[in-house]
Amino acid sequence: MTPKQPPSFIESSIALLRLAGPLMLGQLAVVGMTVTDIYMAGQVNSDTLAALQLGGSIWSLITLLVIGVMIGNSPIVGNYWGAGEKTKVRFQFQQGLWLALPMGILVCLAILTGIAFLSYLDISDRVYSIARGYLLPFLITGLMFPAFFAFRSSFEGIGDTKPVMLFNCLAFVLNGVLDYILVFGKLGFPALGGIGAAWATVVVMLFLLICMATYAHCASNMKRLRLYSHFCGPHRGAIAKILGLGIPISLNIAAEISFFAMIPMMIAHLGSDVLGAHAVTINLDALVFMLPLGIGQALSIKVAHAQGSRNPMAARLICITGFRLVLILAMLLGCLKVFLGGYLAATFSPNYSVQLIATNLFFFSAALGLFDSLQISCSCALRGFKDARVPLAIQVTAFWVIAFPIAYSLALTDSFGAPLGVYGFWMGMVLAALIAALGLLYRWHKVTSNAIAATAPR
């Protein structure tokens, strides 16, 4: 009998993109909400733009830590789904909801800590006042956010990504409408400026949570799982299992994102124009980054399912397809950033100084995207193998042990010549992403080789 040939790159890519497509669109919609906030703020004035970048950096860091913890639920659900254990899928979903309750309280405490931290920065009273007012409504959003991700991680764990895409796209539209009304004072509402964008987010998060809870109960493909039936209490072992995988993932994400989030704090004294230019570039960079991230998330799901059915060779092959896809995509996006950078900067801010700095930063963004796409796809693939601790060590080493001291020296000291300001930090980001990509790629090769060897016939 002729052995079955593995699928071609095109066939594997199509299969992966069917799963990744909804994830990419959903992620674009989520980050698009932040980009909409930044766009609206840029039309108000430079102080509002700077304030929302500072407040948004704090909120982004907090939410990504929560996402990292809750993502730990997804590969566990995926393994149970791949093994056909539907009762355990339901149990795991319920434990994710229990975990969301204390997580919501921790998010609120973290927001209050972030507000206190802003008061120590070298920024104007006006920028601080706007940033503080922007963060306060997130105390309400923060209570709901972990529960939303408990639903999302469970849906993605079983490979049902389309509802998340649909709800996020609807939320993006709703957020844009509410931003316009509340920021500029339309339809009889007062003009709240940047603070209005935060209240829009509160409404949007409530909308998303209601949609997810309703879908889990009413959707035909969810009814057979009966996610709300036989609702058990919190199980220490199951929650510990989520945390055991989720906390290293969360810290892994934090190792990178905290580097990005610290930059606005470190350059705040350079003025609103520099902060505004960084805000435009980093938020557009985050928006397009959702495309390779969607492929990475699809890799996590595919790998978890393959591991659940004890087929690590299939997991390795789909990873190779995913890595090739993200590199092709990153090169295309990099070209667009370079050629359209000036136009994009002018679209987001009428300030010429902001436009000039942002246009220059898009060259660094193009290089960052290439390496960052590879490292996030490797990291996501390793999550599917439930490997998170070594990737955490690689990320911490790359971003903080090696790159941050170099970036700080380039940006704010004369150790390597005249201080480069914000450009020095972007050079550091590129270096960190390159080191992380190489380290994670080596780790992925080692993990997959060991997994294949463990299932080989003796």
C-alpha positions in Angstrom: 0.0 0.0 0.0 1.4 3.4 -0.9 1.9 5.5 2.2 -0.3 8.6 2.5 1.4 11.7 1.4 1.4 14.7 3.8 -0.7 17.6 2.6 1.0 20.2 0.5 1.8 23.7 1.7 -1.2 25.2 -0.1 -3.6 22.5 1.3 -2.2 23.0 4.9 -2.4 26.8 4.6 -6.0 26.7 3.5 -6.9 24.4 6.4 -5.0 26.6 8.9 -6.5 29.9 7.5 -10.0 28.5 7.7 -9.5 28.5 11.5 -7.2 31.5 11.7 -9.4 33.8 9.5 -12.1 34.4 12.1 -9.5 34.7 14.8 -7.6 37.4 12.8 -10.8 39.3 12.0 -11.9 39.1 15.6 -8.5 40.3 16.9 -8.4 43.1 14.3 -11.8 44.3 15.6 -10.6 44.2 19.2 -7.4 46.2 18.6 -9.4 48.4 16.1 -11.3 49.7 19.1 -8.1 51.0 20.6 -7.0 52.4 17.3 -10.4 54.2 17.0 -9.9 55.7 20.5 -6.5 56.9 19.4 -7.8 58.3 16.2 -10.6 60.2 18.0 -8.1 61.5 20.6 -5.8 62.7 17.9 -8.6 64.9 16.5 -9.1 66.6 19.9 -5.5 67.7 20.7 -2.0 66.4 21.4 -2.6 66.3 25.2 -5.6 64.0 24.8 -3.7 61.8 22.4 -0.8 61.5 24.9 -3.1 60.9 27.8 -4.9 58.1 26.1 -1.6 56.5 25.1 -0.5 56.5 28.7 -3.8 55.3 30.1 -4.2 52.8 27.2 -0.7 51.4 27.9 -1.7 50.6 31.5 -5.0 49.1 30.5 -3.4 47.0 27.7 -0.7 45.6 30.1 -3.4 44.6 32.6 -5.7 43.0 30.1 -2.9 41.1 28.5 -1.9 39.6 31.8 -5.5 38.5 32.3 -5.6 37.1 28.7 -2.5 35.2 29.4 -3.9 33.5 32.5 -7.3 32.7 30.8 -5.5 31.4 27.6 -4.3 28.6 29.9 -7.8 27.3 29.7 -7.8 27.0 25.9 -5.3 24.2 25.3 -6.8 22.2 28.2 -10.2 22.4 26.6 -8.6 21.7 23.3 -7.0 18.5 24.6 -10.3 17.3 26.0 -12.1 18.1 22.8 -9.4 16.3 20.7 -9.8 13.3 22.9 -13.6 13.4 22.6 -14.2 14.0 26.3 -17.2 16.4 26.1 -18.1 16.1 29.8 -14.6 17.3 30.8 -15.0 20.2 28.3 -18.1 21.4 30.1 -16.3 21.0 33.5 -13.3 23.0 32.3 -15.5 25.8 31.0 -17.2 26.1 34.3 -13.9 26.3 36.2 -12.8 29.1 33.8 -15.9 31.1 34.9 -15.1 30.5 38.6 -11.5 31.7 38.0 -12.9 34.9 36.3 -14.4 36.2 39.6 -11.3 36.9 41.6 -9.5 37.9 38.4 -12.0 40.7 38.0 -11.2 42.1 41.5 -7.5 41.9 40.8 -7.9 43.8 37.5 -9.6 46.7 39.4 -6.8 46.8 42.0 -4.3 46.9 39.2 -6.1 49.8 37.5 -6.0 51.8 40.7 -2.3 51.1 41.1 -1.8 52.3 37.5 -3.6 55.6 38.3 -1.4 56.1 41.3 1.7 55.4 39.2 0.7 58.1 36.6 0.9 60.7 39.3 4.7 60.1 39.6 5.4 60.7 35.9 6.9 63.9 34.6 3.7 65.0 32.7 1.5 68.0 32.7 -1.4 68.3 35.1 -3.8 68.3 32.1 -2.4 65.1 30.6 -2.6 63.4 34.0 -6.2 64.6 34.6 -7.3 63.2 31.2 -5.4 59.9 31.7 -6.9 59.4 35.2 -10.4 60.2 33.9 -9.9 57.7 31.1 -8.9 54.9 33.4 -11.6 55.2 36.0 -14.4 53.8 33.9 -12.2 50.8 33.2 -12.9 49.7 36.8 -16.3 48.6 35.5 -14.9 47.1 32.3 -12.3 45.3 34.4 -14.9 43.4 36.4 -16.4 41.9 33.2 -13.3 41.3 31.1 -12.0 38.0 32.7 -15.5 36.5 32.4 -15.6 37.4 28.7 -12.3 35.7 28.2 -13.4 32.6 30.1 -16.1 32.2 27.4 -13.7 33.0 24.6 -10.9 30.6 25.6 -13.4 27.8 25.9 -14.9 28.5 22.4 -11.5 28.7 20.8 -10.4 25.6 22.6 -13.0 23.5 20.8 -12.2 25.4 17.5 -15.4 27.4 17.4 -13.9 30.8 16.4 -16.7 32.3 14.3 -18.9 33.6 17.1 -16.0 35.5 18.7 -15.2 37.0 15.3 -18.8 38.1 14.8 -19.3 39.6 18.2 -16.0 41.4 18.1 -16.8 42.9 14.7 -20.2 44.1 16.0 -18.4 45.5 19.0 -16.0 47.4 16.8 -18.8 49.1 15.0 -20.6 49.9 18.3 -17.4 51.3 19.8 -16.8 53.6 16.8 -20.4 55.0 17.0 -20.2 55.5 20.8 -16.7 57.1 20.5 -18.0 59.6 18.0 -21.0 60.4 20.2 -19.3 60.6 23.6 -15.9 62.1 22.6 -17.3 64.9 20.5 -20.7 65.4 22.2 -23.3 64.3 19.6 -27.0 63.5 20.0 -27.4 65.7 23.0 -24.6 64.1 25.0 -21.8 66.3 26.5 -18.4 66.3 24.8 -16.3 64.1 27.1 -13.1 64.1 25.1 -10.8 61.1 25.7 -12.8 60.1 28.8 -15.8 59.4 26.5 -13.9 56.7 24.8 -13.5 54.8 28.1 -17.3 55.0 28.7 -17.8 53.6 25.3 -15.6 50.6 26.2 -17.8 49.9 29.3 -20.9 49.6 27.1 -19.1 47.5 24.5 -17.7 45.1 27.1 -21.2 44.6 28.6 -22.5 43.9 25.0 -19.8 41.3 24.4 -20.3 39.5 27.7 -24.1 39.2 27.0 -23.4 37.9 23.5 -21.0 35.3 24.7 -23.2 34.1 27.5 -26.2 33.9 25.2 -24.3 32.0 22.5 -23.1 29.4 25.1 -26.7 28.7 26.1 -28.6 29.0 22.8 -26.3 28.0 19.9 -27.1 24.6 18.4 -23.6 23.4 18.5 -23.2 24.3 22.1 -26.5 22.7 23.3 -25.0 19.2 23.0 -22.2 20.3 25.4 -24.8 21.7 27.9 -22.2 24.1 29.3 -24.5 25.4 32.1 -25.9 22.1 33.2 -24.7 20.2 36.3 -22.9 23.4 37.3 -20.2 22.4 39.8 -18.5 24.5 42.4 -14.9 25.7 42.1 -12.4 22.8 41.9 -9.0 23.6 43.3 -7.2 21.1 41.1 -8.8 22.3 37.9 -8.2 25.9 38.6 -4.6 25.2 39.6 -4.2 23.4 36.3 -5.4 26.6 34.4 -3.1 28.8 36.6 -0.1 26.4 36.2 -0.3 26.9 32.4 -1.8 30.3 32.3 0.5 32.2 34.7 3.7 31.3 32.7 1.8 32.3 29.5 0.7 35.5 31.2 4.3 36.3 32.3 5.5 35.4 28.9 3.2 37.9 27.3 4.1 40.5 30.0 7.8 40.1 29.3 7.2 41.5 25.8 4.2 43.8 26.4 5.5 45.4 29.5 8.6 46.4 27.5 6.3 48.1 25.0 4.1 49.6 27.8 7.1 51.1 29.6 8.2 53.1 26.6 5.5 55.8 26.9 6.4 56.2 30.6 10.1 56.5 29.8 9.6 59.1 27.0 6.8 61.1 28.7 9.2 63.9 29.6 10.0 64.3 25.8 6.7 66.0 25.3 3.2 65.3 23.8 4.4 65.3 20.2 6.8 62.4 20.8 4.2 60.5 22.8 1.6 61.1 20.2 3.9 59.9 17.3 4.7 56.7 19.3 1.0 56.2 20.0 0.1 56.4 16.3 2.9 53.9 15.3 2.6 51.4 18.1 -1.2 51.2 17.9 -1.2 50.7 14.1 1.6 48.2 14.6 -0.6 46.3 17.1 -3.5 46.4 14.7 -1.6 44.7 11.8 0.1 42.3 14.4 -3.3 40.8 14.9 -3.0 39.0 11.5 0.1 36.8 12.5 -1.3 36.5 16.0 -4.5 35.0 14.6 -2.4 32.4 12.7 -0.5 31.8 16.0 -3.7 31.3 17.9 -4.9 28.8 15.3 -1.7 26.9 15.7 -2.3 26.6 19.4 -5.7 25.1 18.7 -4.5 22.8 16.0 -1.5 21.6 18.1 -3.7 21.0 21.2 -6.2 18.9 19.1 -3.3 16.9 17.5 -1.8 16.3 21.0 -5.2 15.3 22.3 -5.3 12.6 19.6 -1.6 11.7 20.2 -0.4 12.8 16.8 2.7 15.1 17.3 3.9 14.7 13.8 0.7 16.4 12.5 1.3 19.1 15.0 4.8 19.7 13.8 3.8 19.9 10.1 1.0 22.4 10.7 3.4 24.5 12.7 5.9 24.6 9.8 3.1 25.8 7.6 2.1 28.5 10.1 5.7 29.7 10.4 6.0 30.1 6.6 2.7 31.9 6.4 3.5 34.5 9.1 6.9 35.3 7.5 5.3 35.9 4.1 2.6 38.0 5.7 5.1 40.0 7.8 7.1 40.9 4.7 4.0 42.1 2.9 2.9 44.2 5.9 6.4 45.6 6.3 6.4 46.9 2.8 3.0 48.6 3.4 4.3 50.3 6.5 7.3 51.7 4.8 5.4 53.0 1.7 2.2 54.2 3.5 3.8 55.4 6.8 3.6 59.1 6.0 0.0 58.9 4.8 -1.1 56.9 7.9 0.6 59.4 10.3 -1.1 62.3 8.6 -4.5 60.5 8.9 -4.2 60.2 12.6 -2.8 63.6 13.6 -2.8 67.0 11.9 0.3 67.9 13.9 3.3 68.0 11.5 5.9 67.2 14.2 3.8 64.1 15.2 3.6 63.1 11.5 7.3 63.4 10.9 8.4 61.3 14.0 5.7 58.7 13.3 6.8 58.3 9.6 10.3 57.5 10.8 9.1 55.0 13.4 7.3 53.0 10.7 10.7 51.9 9.3 11.4 50.3 12.7 7.9 48.9 12.8 8.5 47.1 9.5 11.6 45.3 11.0 9.9 44.6 14.3 6.9 43.0 12.5 9.1 40.5 10.8 10.8 39.1 13.9 7.8 39.6 16.2 5.5 37.6 13.9 7.9 34.6 14.0 8.4 34.7 17.8 4.6 34.9 18.5 3.8 32.0 16.2 6.5 29.9 17.9 5.2 30.9 21.3 1.6 30.1 20.4 2.7 26.7 19.0 4.5 25.9 22.2 1.3 26.7 24.2 -0.5 24.0 22.3 2.2 21.6 23.6 1.5 23.0 27.1 5.1 24.3 27.1 5.2 27.8 28.8 8.0 28.0 31.4 11.0 27.8 29.1 9.5 30.2 26.6 9.0 32.6 29.6 12.7 32.4 30.4 13.5 33.1 26.7 11.2 36.1 26.6 12.5 37.6 29.8 16.1 37.1 28.7 15.5 38.6 25.3 13.5 41.6 26.3 14.7 42.6 29.7 18.2 41.0 30.3 19.6 41.8 26.9 17.5 44.4 25.0 16.2 46.7 27.6 19.6 47.9 28.9 20.7 48.5 25.3 17.5 50.3 24.4 17.7 52.5 27.5 21.3 53.4 26.9 20.6 54.2 23.2 17.5 56.3 24.0 18.3 58.2 27.2 22.0 58.2 27.8 25.2 59.2 25.9 26.8 55.8 26.3 26.7 55.2 22.5 26.7 58.8 21.4 23.9 61.4 21.5 20.7 60.1 23.0 18.3 58.8 20.3 15.1 59.3 22.3 12.1 57.2 21.2 14.2 55.8 18.2 16.5 54.1 20.7 13.6 52.2 22.3 12.3 51.0 18.9 15.8 49.7 18.1 15.7 47.8 21.4 12.3 46.3 20.5 13.6 45.1 17.2 16.6 43.5 18.8 14.5 41.8 21.5 12.0 40.3 19.0 14.9 38.9 16.9 16.6 37.2 20.0 13.2 35.9 21.2 12.3 34.5 17.7 15.6 32.6 17.5 15.4 31.2 21.0 11.7 30.1 20.7 12.3 28.5 17.3 15.1 26.4 18.8 12.8 25.5 21.8 10.0 24.5 19.4 12.3 22.2 17.4 13.4 20.5 20.6 9.8 20.1 22.1 8.4 18.7 18.8 11.3 16.3 18.3 10.8 15.0 21.9 7.1 14.6 21.4 7.5 12.7 18.2 10.2 10.4 19.7 7.9 9.7 22.7 5.1 8.3 20.4 7.3 6.4 18.0 6.8 2.6 18.0 9.5 0.8 20.1 
